[in-house]
Each structure stands twice: as C-alpha cells, then as structure tokens.
C-alpha cells in the first residue's frame, strides 16, 4: 500500500519490524527511572509519618507528665488546706474554729477519699468540746418546756453544733463500709441542742447527755445510745431502727411517730414518754419502766418482744 504525503511516497507495509518492537529491557529501565524519581516523595511521606508519630508520642508523654504534675500540685493544695483547717480548730477564738470546721466540710466535698479522716477529726473535736461542765442538775422532765429547750440551745457552743451538723449532712456514699464515729464518752454533753434532721447513722453516744435535745426527723439507725440521758428528748418522726437504747433514761421523751423497730429498749426508763404512732415492731422492752401508769403503748404500731412489764430490770 502506497501513501502519498507531501509529495513523498511511503511504503508502510515495507517498514522494518525492529522499529515497532521495543525490547523488555527498555520498559524495565523506564519503570526503574520512575521508581528513582518517586523515592524522594516516598521518603518525604515516610519522614512526615515518623514525625507525626513522634509528635503524638511526645504529646502523650508531655500530657502524662503534666497530669502527674497537676495531681501532685492538687494533692499539695489539699494537704495545705487540711493542715490550715485543723490548725484553726485549735484556736481560742470560736469564730476561727467555726471557719476551720466549714473549711473541712469543703475539703470533704472536694476530696471524698479524705472524708473518713475528716469525720474522725470532727468527732474528736466534738468529744473534746462537748464536755459536761459542773453546774446544777437539769430541770425535772415535768417542768421542761420547748421554750426552755430553745433558750438553753441558744447558749450551746456554735462551733460544737456546727461540727455535728457537718458530720450529719456528709455524703454517706463516701463512708467506708461499717464506719461509725464514736462520741461515747461520759463527759459528752449535747443537752438542749438542736440536731433536727441530721444523719447520725450508727453514731456511738453511750452515756452521753442528750437531755432536752431536739432530734426531730434525725436518722439514728444503728446508733448506740445505751445508758444515755434522754430526758425530755424530742424524737418525733426520727428513724431509730436497730438502735441500742438499753438502760437509757427517757423520762418524758417525745417519741411520736418514731420508727423504733428492732431496737433494744431493755431496762429503759420510759415514764411519761409519748409513744403515739411509734413503730415498736420487734422492739425489745424487757424490764423497761413505764412508771406507775404502766405500759403506755396506746396508738403504737407493731408488736414488741416480749411484752413490757411495769418493773424495770437493774442497769
């Protein structure tokens, strides 16, 4: 076949096959050239990846170190706050002691892990400041009025009541299992105090003086009040389940609506006590003394065990 182009004739059919065939070595060389040209790009990508990984590792290490430093700094601040608050508790000024008590409460909220220690410190503060001072005996139950209680409560140490209040409104979820705070000293005098609505779960107050104290709606489940003076105490609607009230002196106590189920009142003095609406389910009343009028259980709910007698057992 003849092709005429620009006056010249070319014979395509007579073209040599060598001009159309390219040896394999030529293609390999071309690909090798391409690879050689891509090496800088690949090297740059690899370097960027390594640099990114290095930056991530460095940032992670730096963040860990920063967090540890912040944690150490926070622990140091908490320690300083604790030391300052405890130092304030030893002040001669009641205002300064009050500030230390509320500083400990704030610390207890900021660091729940320290709550058990703080509760023990406050309990020790109560034991050391709630001492029974020498003076005339409290008025008989028959002569005490709510006005008398309020008037006397107003003269109680403000810092003492503040410490009990802070203990009573703590978050019990942060308490260790079976932890109780012990105020069981014969010198503890909390008479005529207003402790309404506090959470005193499991508190130990053996032999304490709670004469005329208002405990309306207070939680005292599992508390140990054995041998305590509870003359004219107001436990209206209080929760006193599984508590130990054996040999407690509860003359003229107001137990209206109180839940005393499963508690031990053996040998307790209950002359003149008001028990209307009280829950006495499985309450132990062995030897409990109700005075000459006999057991005044009218209006109560539940069945005590065993049935009470007029004469009391010695305590």
C-alpha positions in Angstrom: 0.0 0.0 0.0 1.3 3.4 -1.1 0.7 6.5 1.0 1.4 9.8 -0.5 2.3 12.5 1.9 3.7 15.9 0.8 4.7 14.5 -2.4 6.6 11.7 -1.0 5.6 8.0 -1.1 6.0 5.8 2.0 5.7 2.1 2.0 4.1 1.1 5.4 4.0 -2.5 4.5 7.7 -2.5 4.0 8.5 -0.9 7.4 11.0 -3.0 9.4 9.6 -4.9 12.4 12.6 -3.8 14.5 11.3 -0.2 14.5 7.9 -1.3 16.1 9.3 -3.7 18.7 10.8 -2.4 21.9 12.9 -4.8 24.0 11.7 -5.6 27.6 14.9 -4.1 29.0 13.7 -0.7 27.8 10.4 -1.0 29.8 12.3 -2.1 32.9 14.6 0.8 32.6 11.7 3.2 32.3 10.0 1.8 35.4 13.2 1.9 37.4 13.5 5.5 36.3 10.1 6.2 37.6 10.9 4.5 40.9 14.1 6.5 41.2 12.1 9.7 40.6 9.5 8.6 43.3 12.0 7.9 46.1 12.2 11.5 47.3 8.4 11.6 47.5 8.2 8.4 49.4 11.0 9.4 51.7 9.2 12.7 52.4 5.9 10.9 53.2 7.7 8.4 55.5 9.5 11.2 57.2 6.2 13.1 57.7 4.6 9.9 59.2 7.5 9.3 61.6 7.4 13.0 62.6 3.7 12.8 63.3 4.1 9.6 65.3 6.9 11.2 67.3 4.8 14.3 67.9 1.9 12.1 69.2 4.2 10.2 71.5 5.8 13.3 72.7 2.5 15.0 73.3 1.3 11.9 75.2 4.3 11.8 77.4 4.0 15.5 78.0 0.3 15.2 78.8 1.0 12.4 81.3 3.8 14.4 82.9 1.5 17.5 83.1 -1.3 15.4 84.6 1.0 14.0 87.2 2.3 17.4 88.0 -1.2 18.8 88.3 -2.2 15.9 90.5 0.8 16.5 92.8 0.0 20.1 92.9 -3.6 19.4 93.8 -2.6 16.9 96.5 -0.2 19.6 97.9 -3.0 22.1 97.9 -5.4 19.7 99.7 -2.8 18.9 102.3 -2.2 22.6 102.9 -5.9 23.3 103.2 -6.3 20.3 105.6 -3.4 21.5 107.8 -4.7 25.0 108.0 -8.2 23.9 108.8 -7.0 21.6 111.6 -4.9 24.4 113.0 -7.9 26.6 113.1 -9.7 24.0 115.2 -7.2 24.6 117.9 -7.8 28.3 118.0 -9.1 30.1 121.2 -11.5 32.0 119.0 -14.8 30.3 118.4 -15.1 32.2 115.1 -11.8 30.8 113.9 -12.8 27.3 114.9 -16.1 27.7 113.0 -14.1 28.7 109.9 -11.9 25.6 110.3 -15.0 23.3 110.6 -16.6 24.6 107.4 -13.2 24.5 105.6 -13.0 20.8 106.5 -16.5 20.4 105.1 -15.5 22.0 101.8 -12.4 19.8 101.7 -14.6 16.7 102.3 -16.6 17.6 99.3 -13.6 18.3 97.1 -11.8 15.2 98.1 -14.2 12.4 99.0 -11.4 10.0 99.6 -10.4 12.1 102.7 -13.9 12.1 104.1 -13.4 9.3 106.7 -10.3 11.1 108.1 -12.2 14.4 108.3 -15.2 12.8 110.0 -12.8 11.3 112.7 -11.2 14.7 113.2 -14.6 16.4 113.7 -15.7 13.6 116.0 -12.6 14.1 118.1 -13.4 17.9 118.2 -16.9 17.2 119.4 -15.6 14.8 122.1 -13.1 17.4 123.4 -15.5 20.4 123.3 -18.8 18.8 124.4 -17.7 18.2 127.9 -20.1 18.3 130.8 -19.5 21.4 132.8 -20.1 21.5 136.5 -23.4 23.1 137.4 -26.8 22.5 138.7 -28.7 19.4 137.7 -31.1 19.8 134.7 -34.7 20.6 135.5 -37.0 17.7 136.0 -38.8 16.4 132.9 -42.2 17.6 134.2 -41.0 21.3 134.3 -39.2 21.4 131.0 -40.9 23.3 128.1 -40.0 23.7 124.5 -39.2 27.4 125.3 -36.7 26.2 127.9 -35.1 23.9 125.4 -34.8 26.6 122.8 -33.4 29.2 125.3 -30.8 26.7 126.5 -29.9 25.6 123.0 -29.1 29.2 122.1 -26.3 29.1 124.7 -24.7 25.9 123.3 -21.3 26.4 121.6 -21.9 27.3 118.0 -18.8 25.5 116.8 -19.8 22.3 118.5 -23.2 22.3 116.8 -21.5 23.2 113.5 -19.2 20.2 113.8 -22.1 17.8 114.5 -24.1 19.4 111.6 -21.2 18.9 109.2 -20.9 15.2 110.3 -24.7 14.8 110.0 -25.0 16.1 106.4 -22.0 14.3 104.9 -22.4 12.2 101.8 -22.6 8.7 103.4 -21.8 7.1 100.0 -18.1 8.0 100.7 -18.1 6.4 104.1 -16.1 3.2 104.4 -18.2 0.1 105.0 -19.3 -0.1 108.6 -17.6 3.1 109.6 -19.1 4.8 112.7 -18.0 7.9 114.5 -17.6 7.4 118.2 -18.7 10.1 120.7 -19.1 7.6 123.5 -17.6 9.4 126.4 -19.2 10.0 129.8 -18.3 13.7 129.5 -20.1 14.3 126.2 -22.8 16.9 126.8 -25.1 17.6 123.9 -28.1 18.6 126.1 -30.6 21.2 124.8 -29.0 21.1 121.3 -30.9 21.3 118.0 -29.9 18.3 116.0 -33.0 18.1 113.9 -32.8 16.1 110.6 -29.2 15.1 110.8 -27.9 11.8 109.5 -26.2 10.3 112.6 -26.3 6.8 111.2 -24.5 4.4 113.5 -23.3 7.1 115.9 -21.9 5.8 119.3 -23.2 8.0 122.1 -23.0 5.7 125.1 -23.6 7.5 128.3 -24.0 10.9 126.6 -26.2 13.7 128.0 -28.9 14.5 125.5 -31.4 16.0 127.9 -33.8 18.2 126.2 -32.1 17.8 122.8 -34.3 18.1 119.7 -33.8 15.2 117.3 -36.9 15.7 115.2 -36.6 13.6 112.0 -33.0 12.7 112.8 -31.6 9.4 111.5 -30.2 7.3 114.3 -30.4 3.8 112.7 -27.9 1.5 114.3 -26.9 4.1 116.9 -25.6 3.2 120.3 -27.4 5.4 122.9 -27.2 2.9 125.8 -27.1 4.4 129.2 -27.6 7.9 127.8 -29.7 10.6 129.4 -32.6 11.3 127.0 -34.8 13.1 129.4 -37.4 15.2 127.5 -35.6 14.5 124.2 -37.7 15.1 121.2 -37.5 12.2 118.7 -40.6 13.0 116.7 -40.6 11.1 113.4 -37.0 10.1 114.0 -35.5 6.9 112.5 -34.1 4.8 115.3 -34.1 1.3 113.8 -31.8 -1.4 115.1 -30.5 1.1 117.8 -29.3 0.3 121.3 -31.2 2.3 123.8 -30.8 -0.2 126.7 -30.8 1.4 130.1 -31.3 4.9 128.5 -33.1 7.4 130.7 -36.0 8.6 128.5 -38.3 10.2 131.1 -40.8 12.4 129.3 -39.3 11.7 125.9 -41.4 12.5 122.8 -41.4 9.5 120.5 -44.4 10.4 118.4 -44.2 8.7 115.0 -40.6 7.5 115.7 -39.5 4.3 114.0 -38.0 2.2 116.8 -38.4 -1.2 115.0 -35.8 -3.9 116.0 -34.3 -1.6 118.6 -33.3 -2.6 122.2 -35.0 -0.6 124.9 -34.5 -3.2 127.7 -34.3 -1.6 131.0 -35.0 1.9 129.6 -36.9 4.4 131.7 -39.9 5.5 129.8 -42.1 7.1 132.4 -44.1 9.9 130.9 -42.9 9.1 127.4 -45.2 9.8 124.5 -45.3 6.9 122.1 -48.3 7.8 119.9 -47.8 6.5 116.4 -44.4 5.0 117.2 -43.4 1.8 115.4 -42.4 -0.8 118.0 -42.1 -3.8 115.7 -39.7 -6.4 117.3 -38.6 -3.8 119.9 -37.0 -5.4 123.0 -38.7 -4.0 126.1 -37.5 -6.4 128.7 -37.6 -4.7 132.0 -38.5 -1.3 130.5 -40.0 1.0 133.2 -43.2 2.9 132.3 -43.9 4.2 135.8 -47.0 3.6 137.9 -49.3 4.2 134.9 -48.0 1.0 133.3 -47.0 0.5 129.7 -48.4 3.4 127.6 -48.4 1.7 124.2 -51.8 3.1 123.1 -51.6 4.3 119.5 -48.4 2.5 118.7 -47.9 0.1 115.7 -46.1 -3.2 115.6 -45.6 -5.8 118.3 -42.7 -5.5 120.8 -40.9 -8.6 122.2 -41.5 -9.5 124.9 -44.4 -7.6 126.3 -43.2 -4.9 128.7 -43.6 -5.0 132.4 -44.1 -2.3 135.0 -41.0 -3.0 137.0 -37.6 -2.3 135.4 -34.5 -4.5 135.3 -31.5 -3.1 137.1 -29.0 -1.4 134.7 
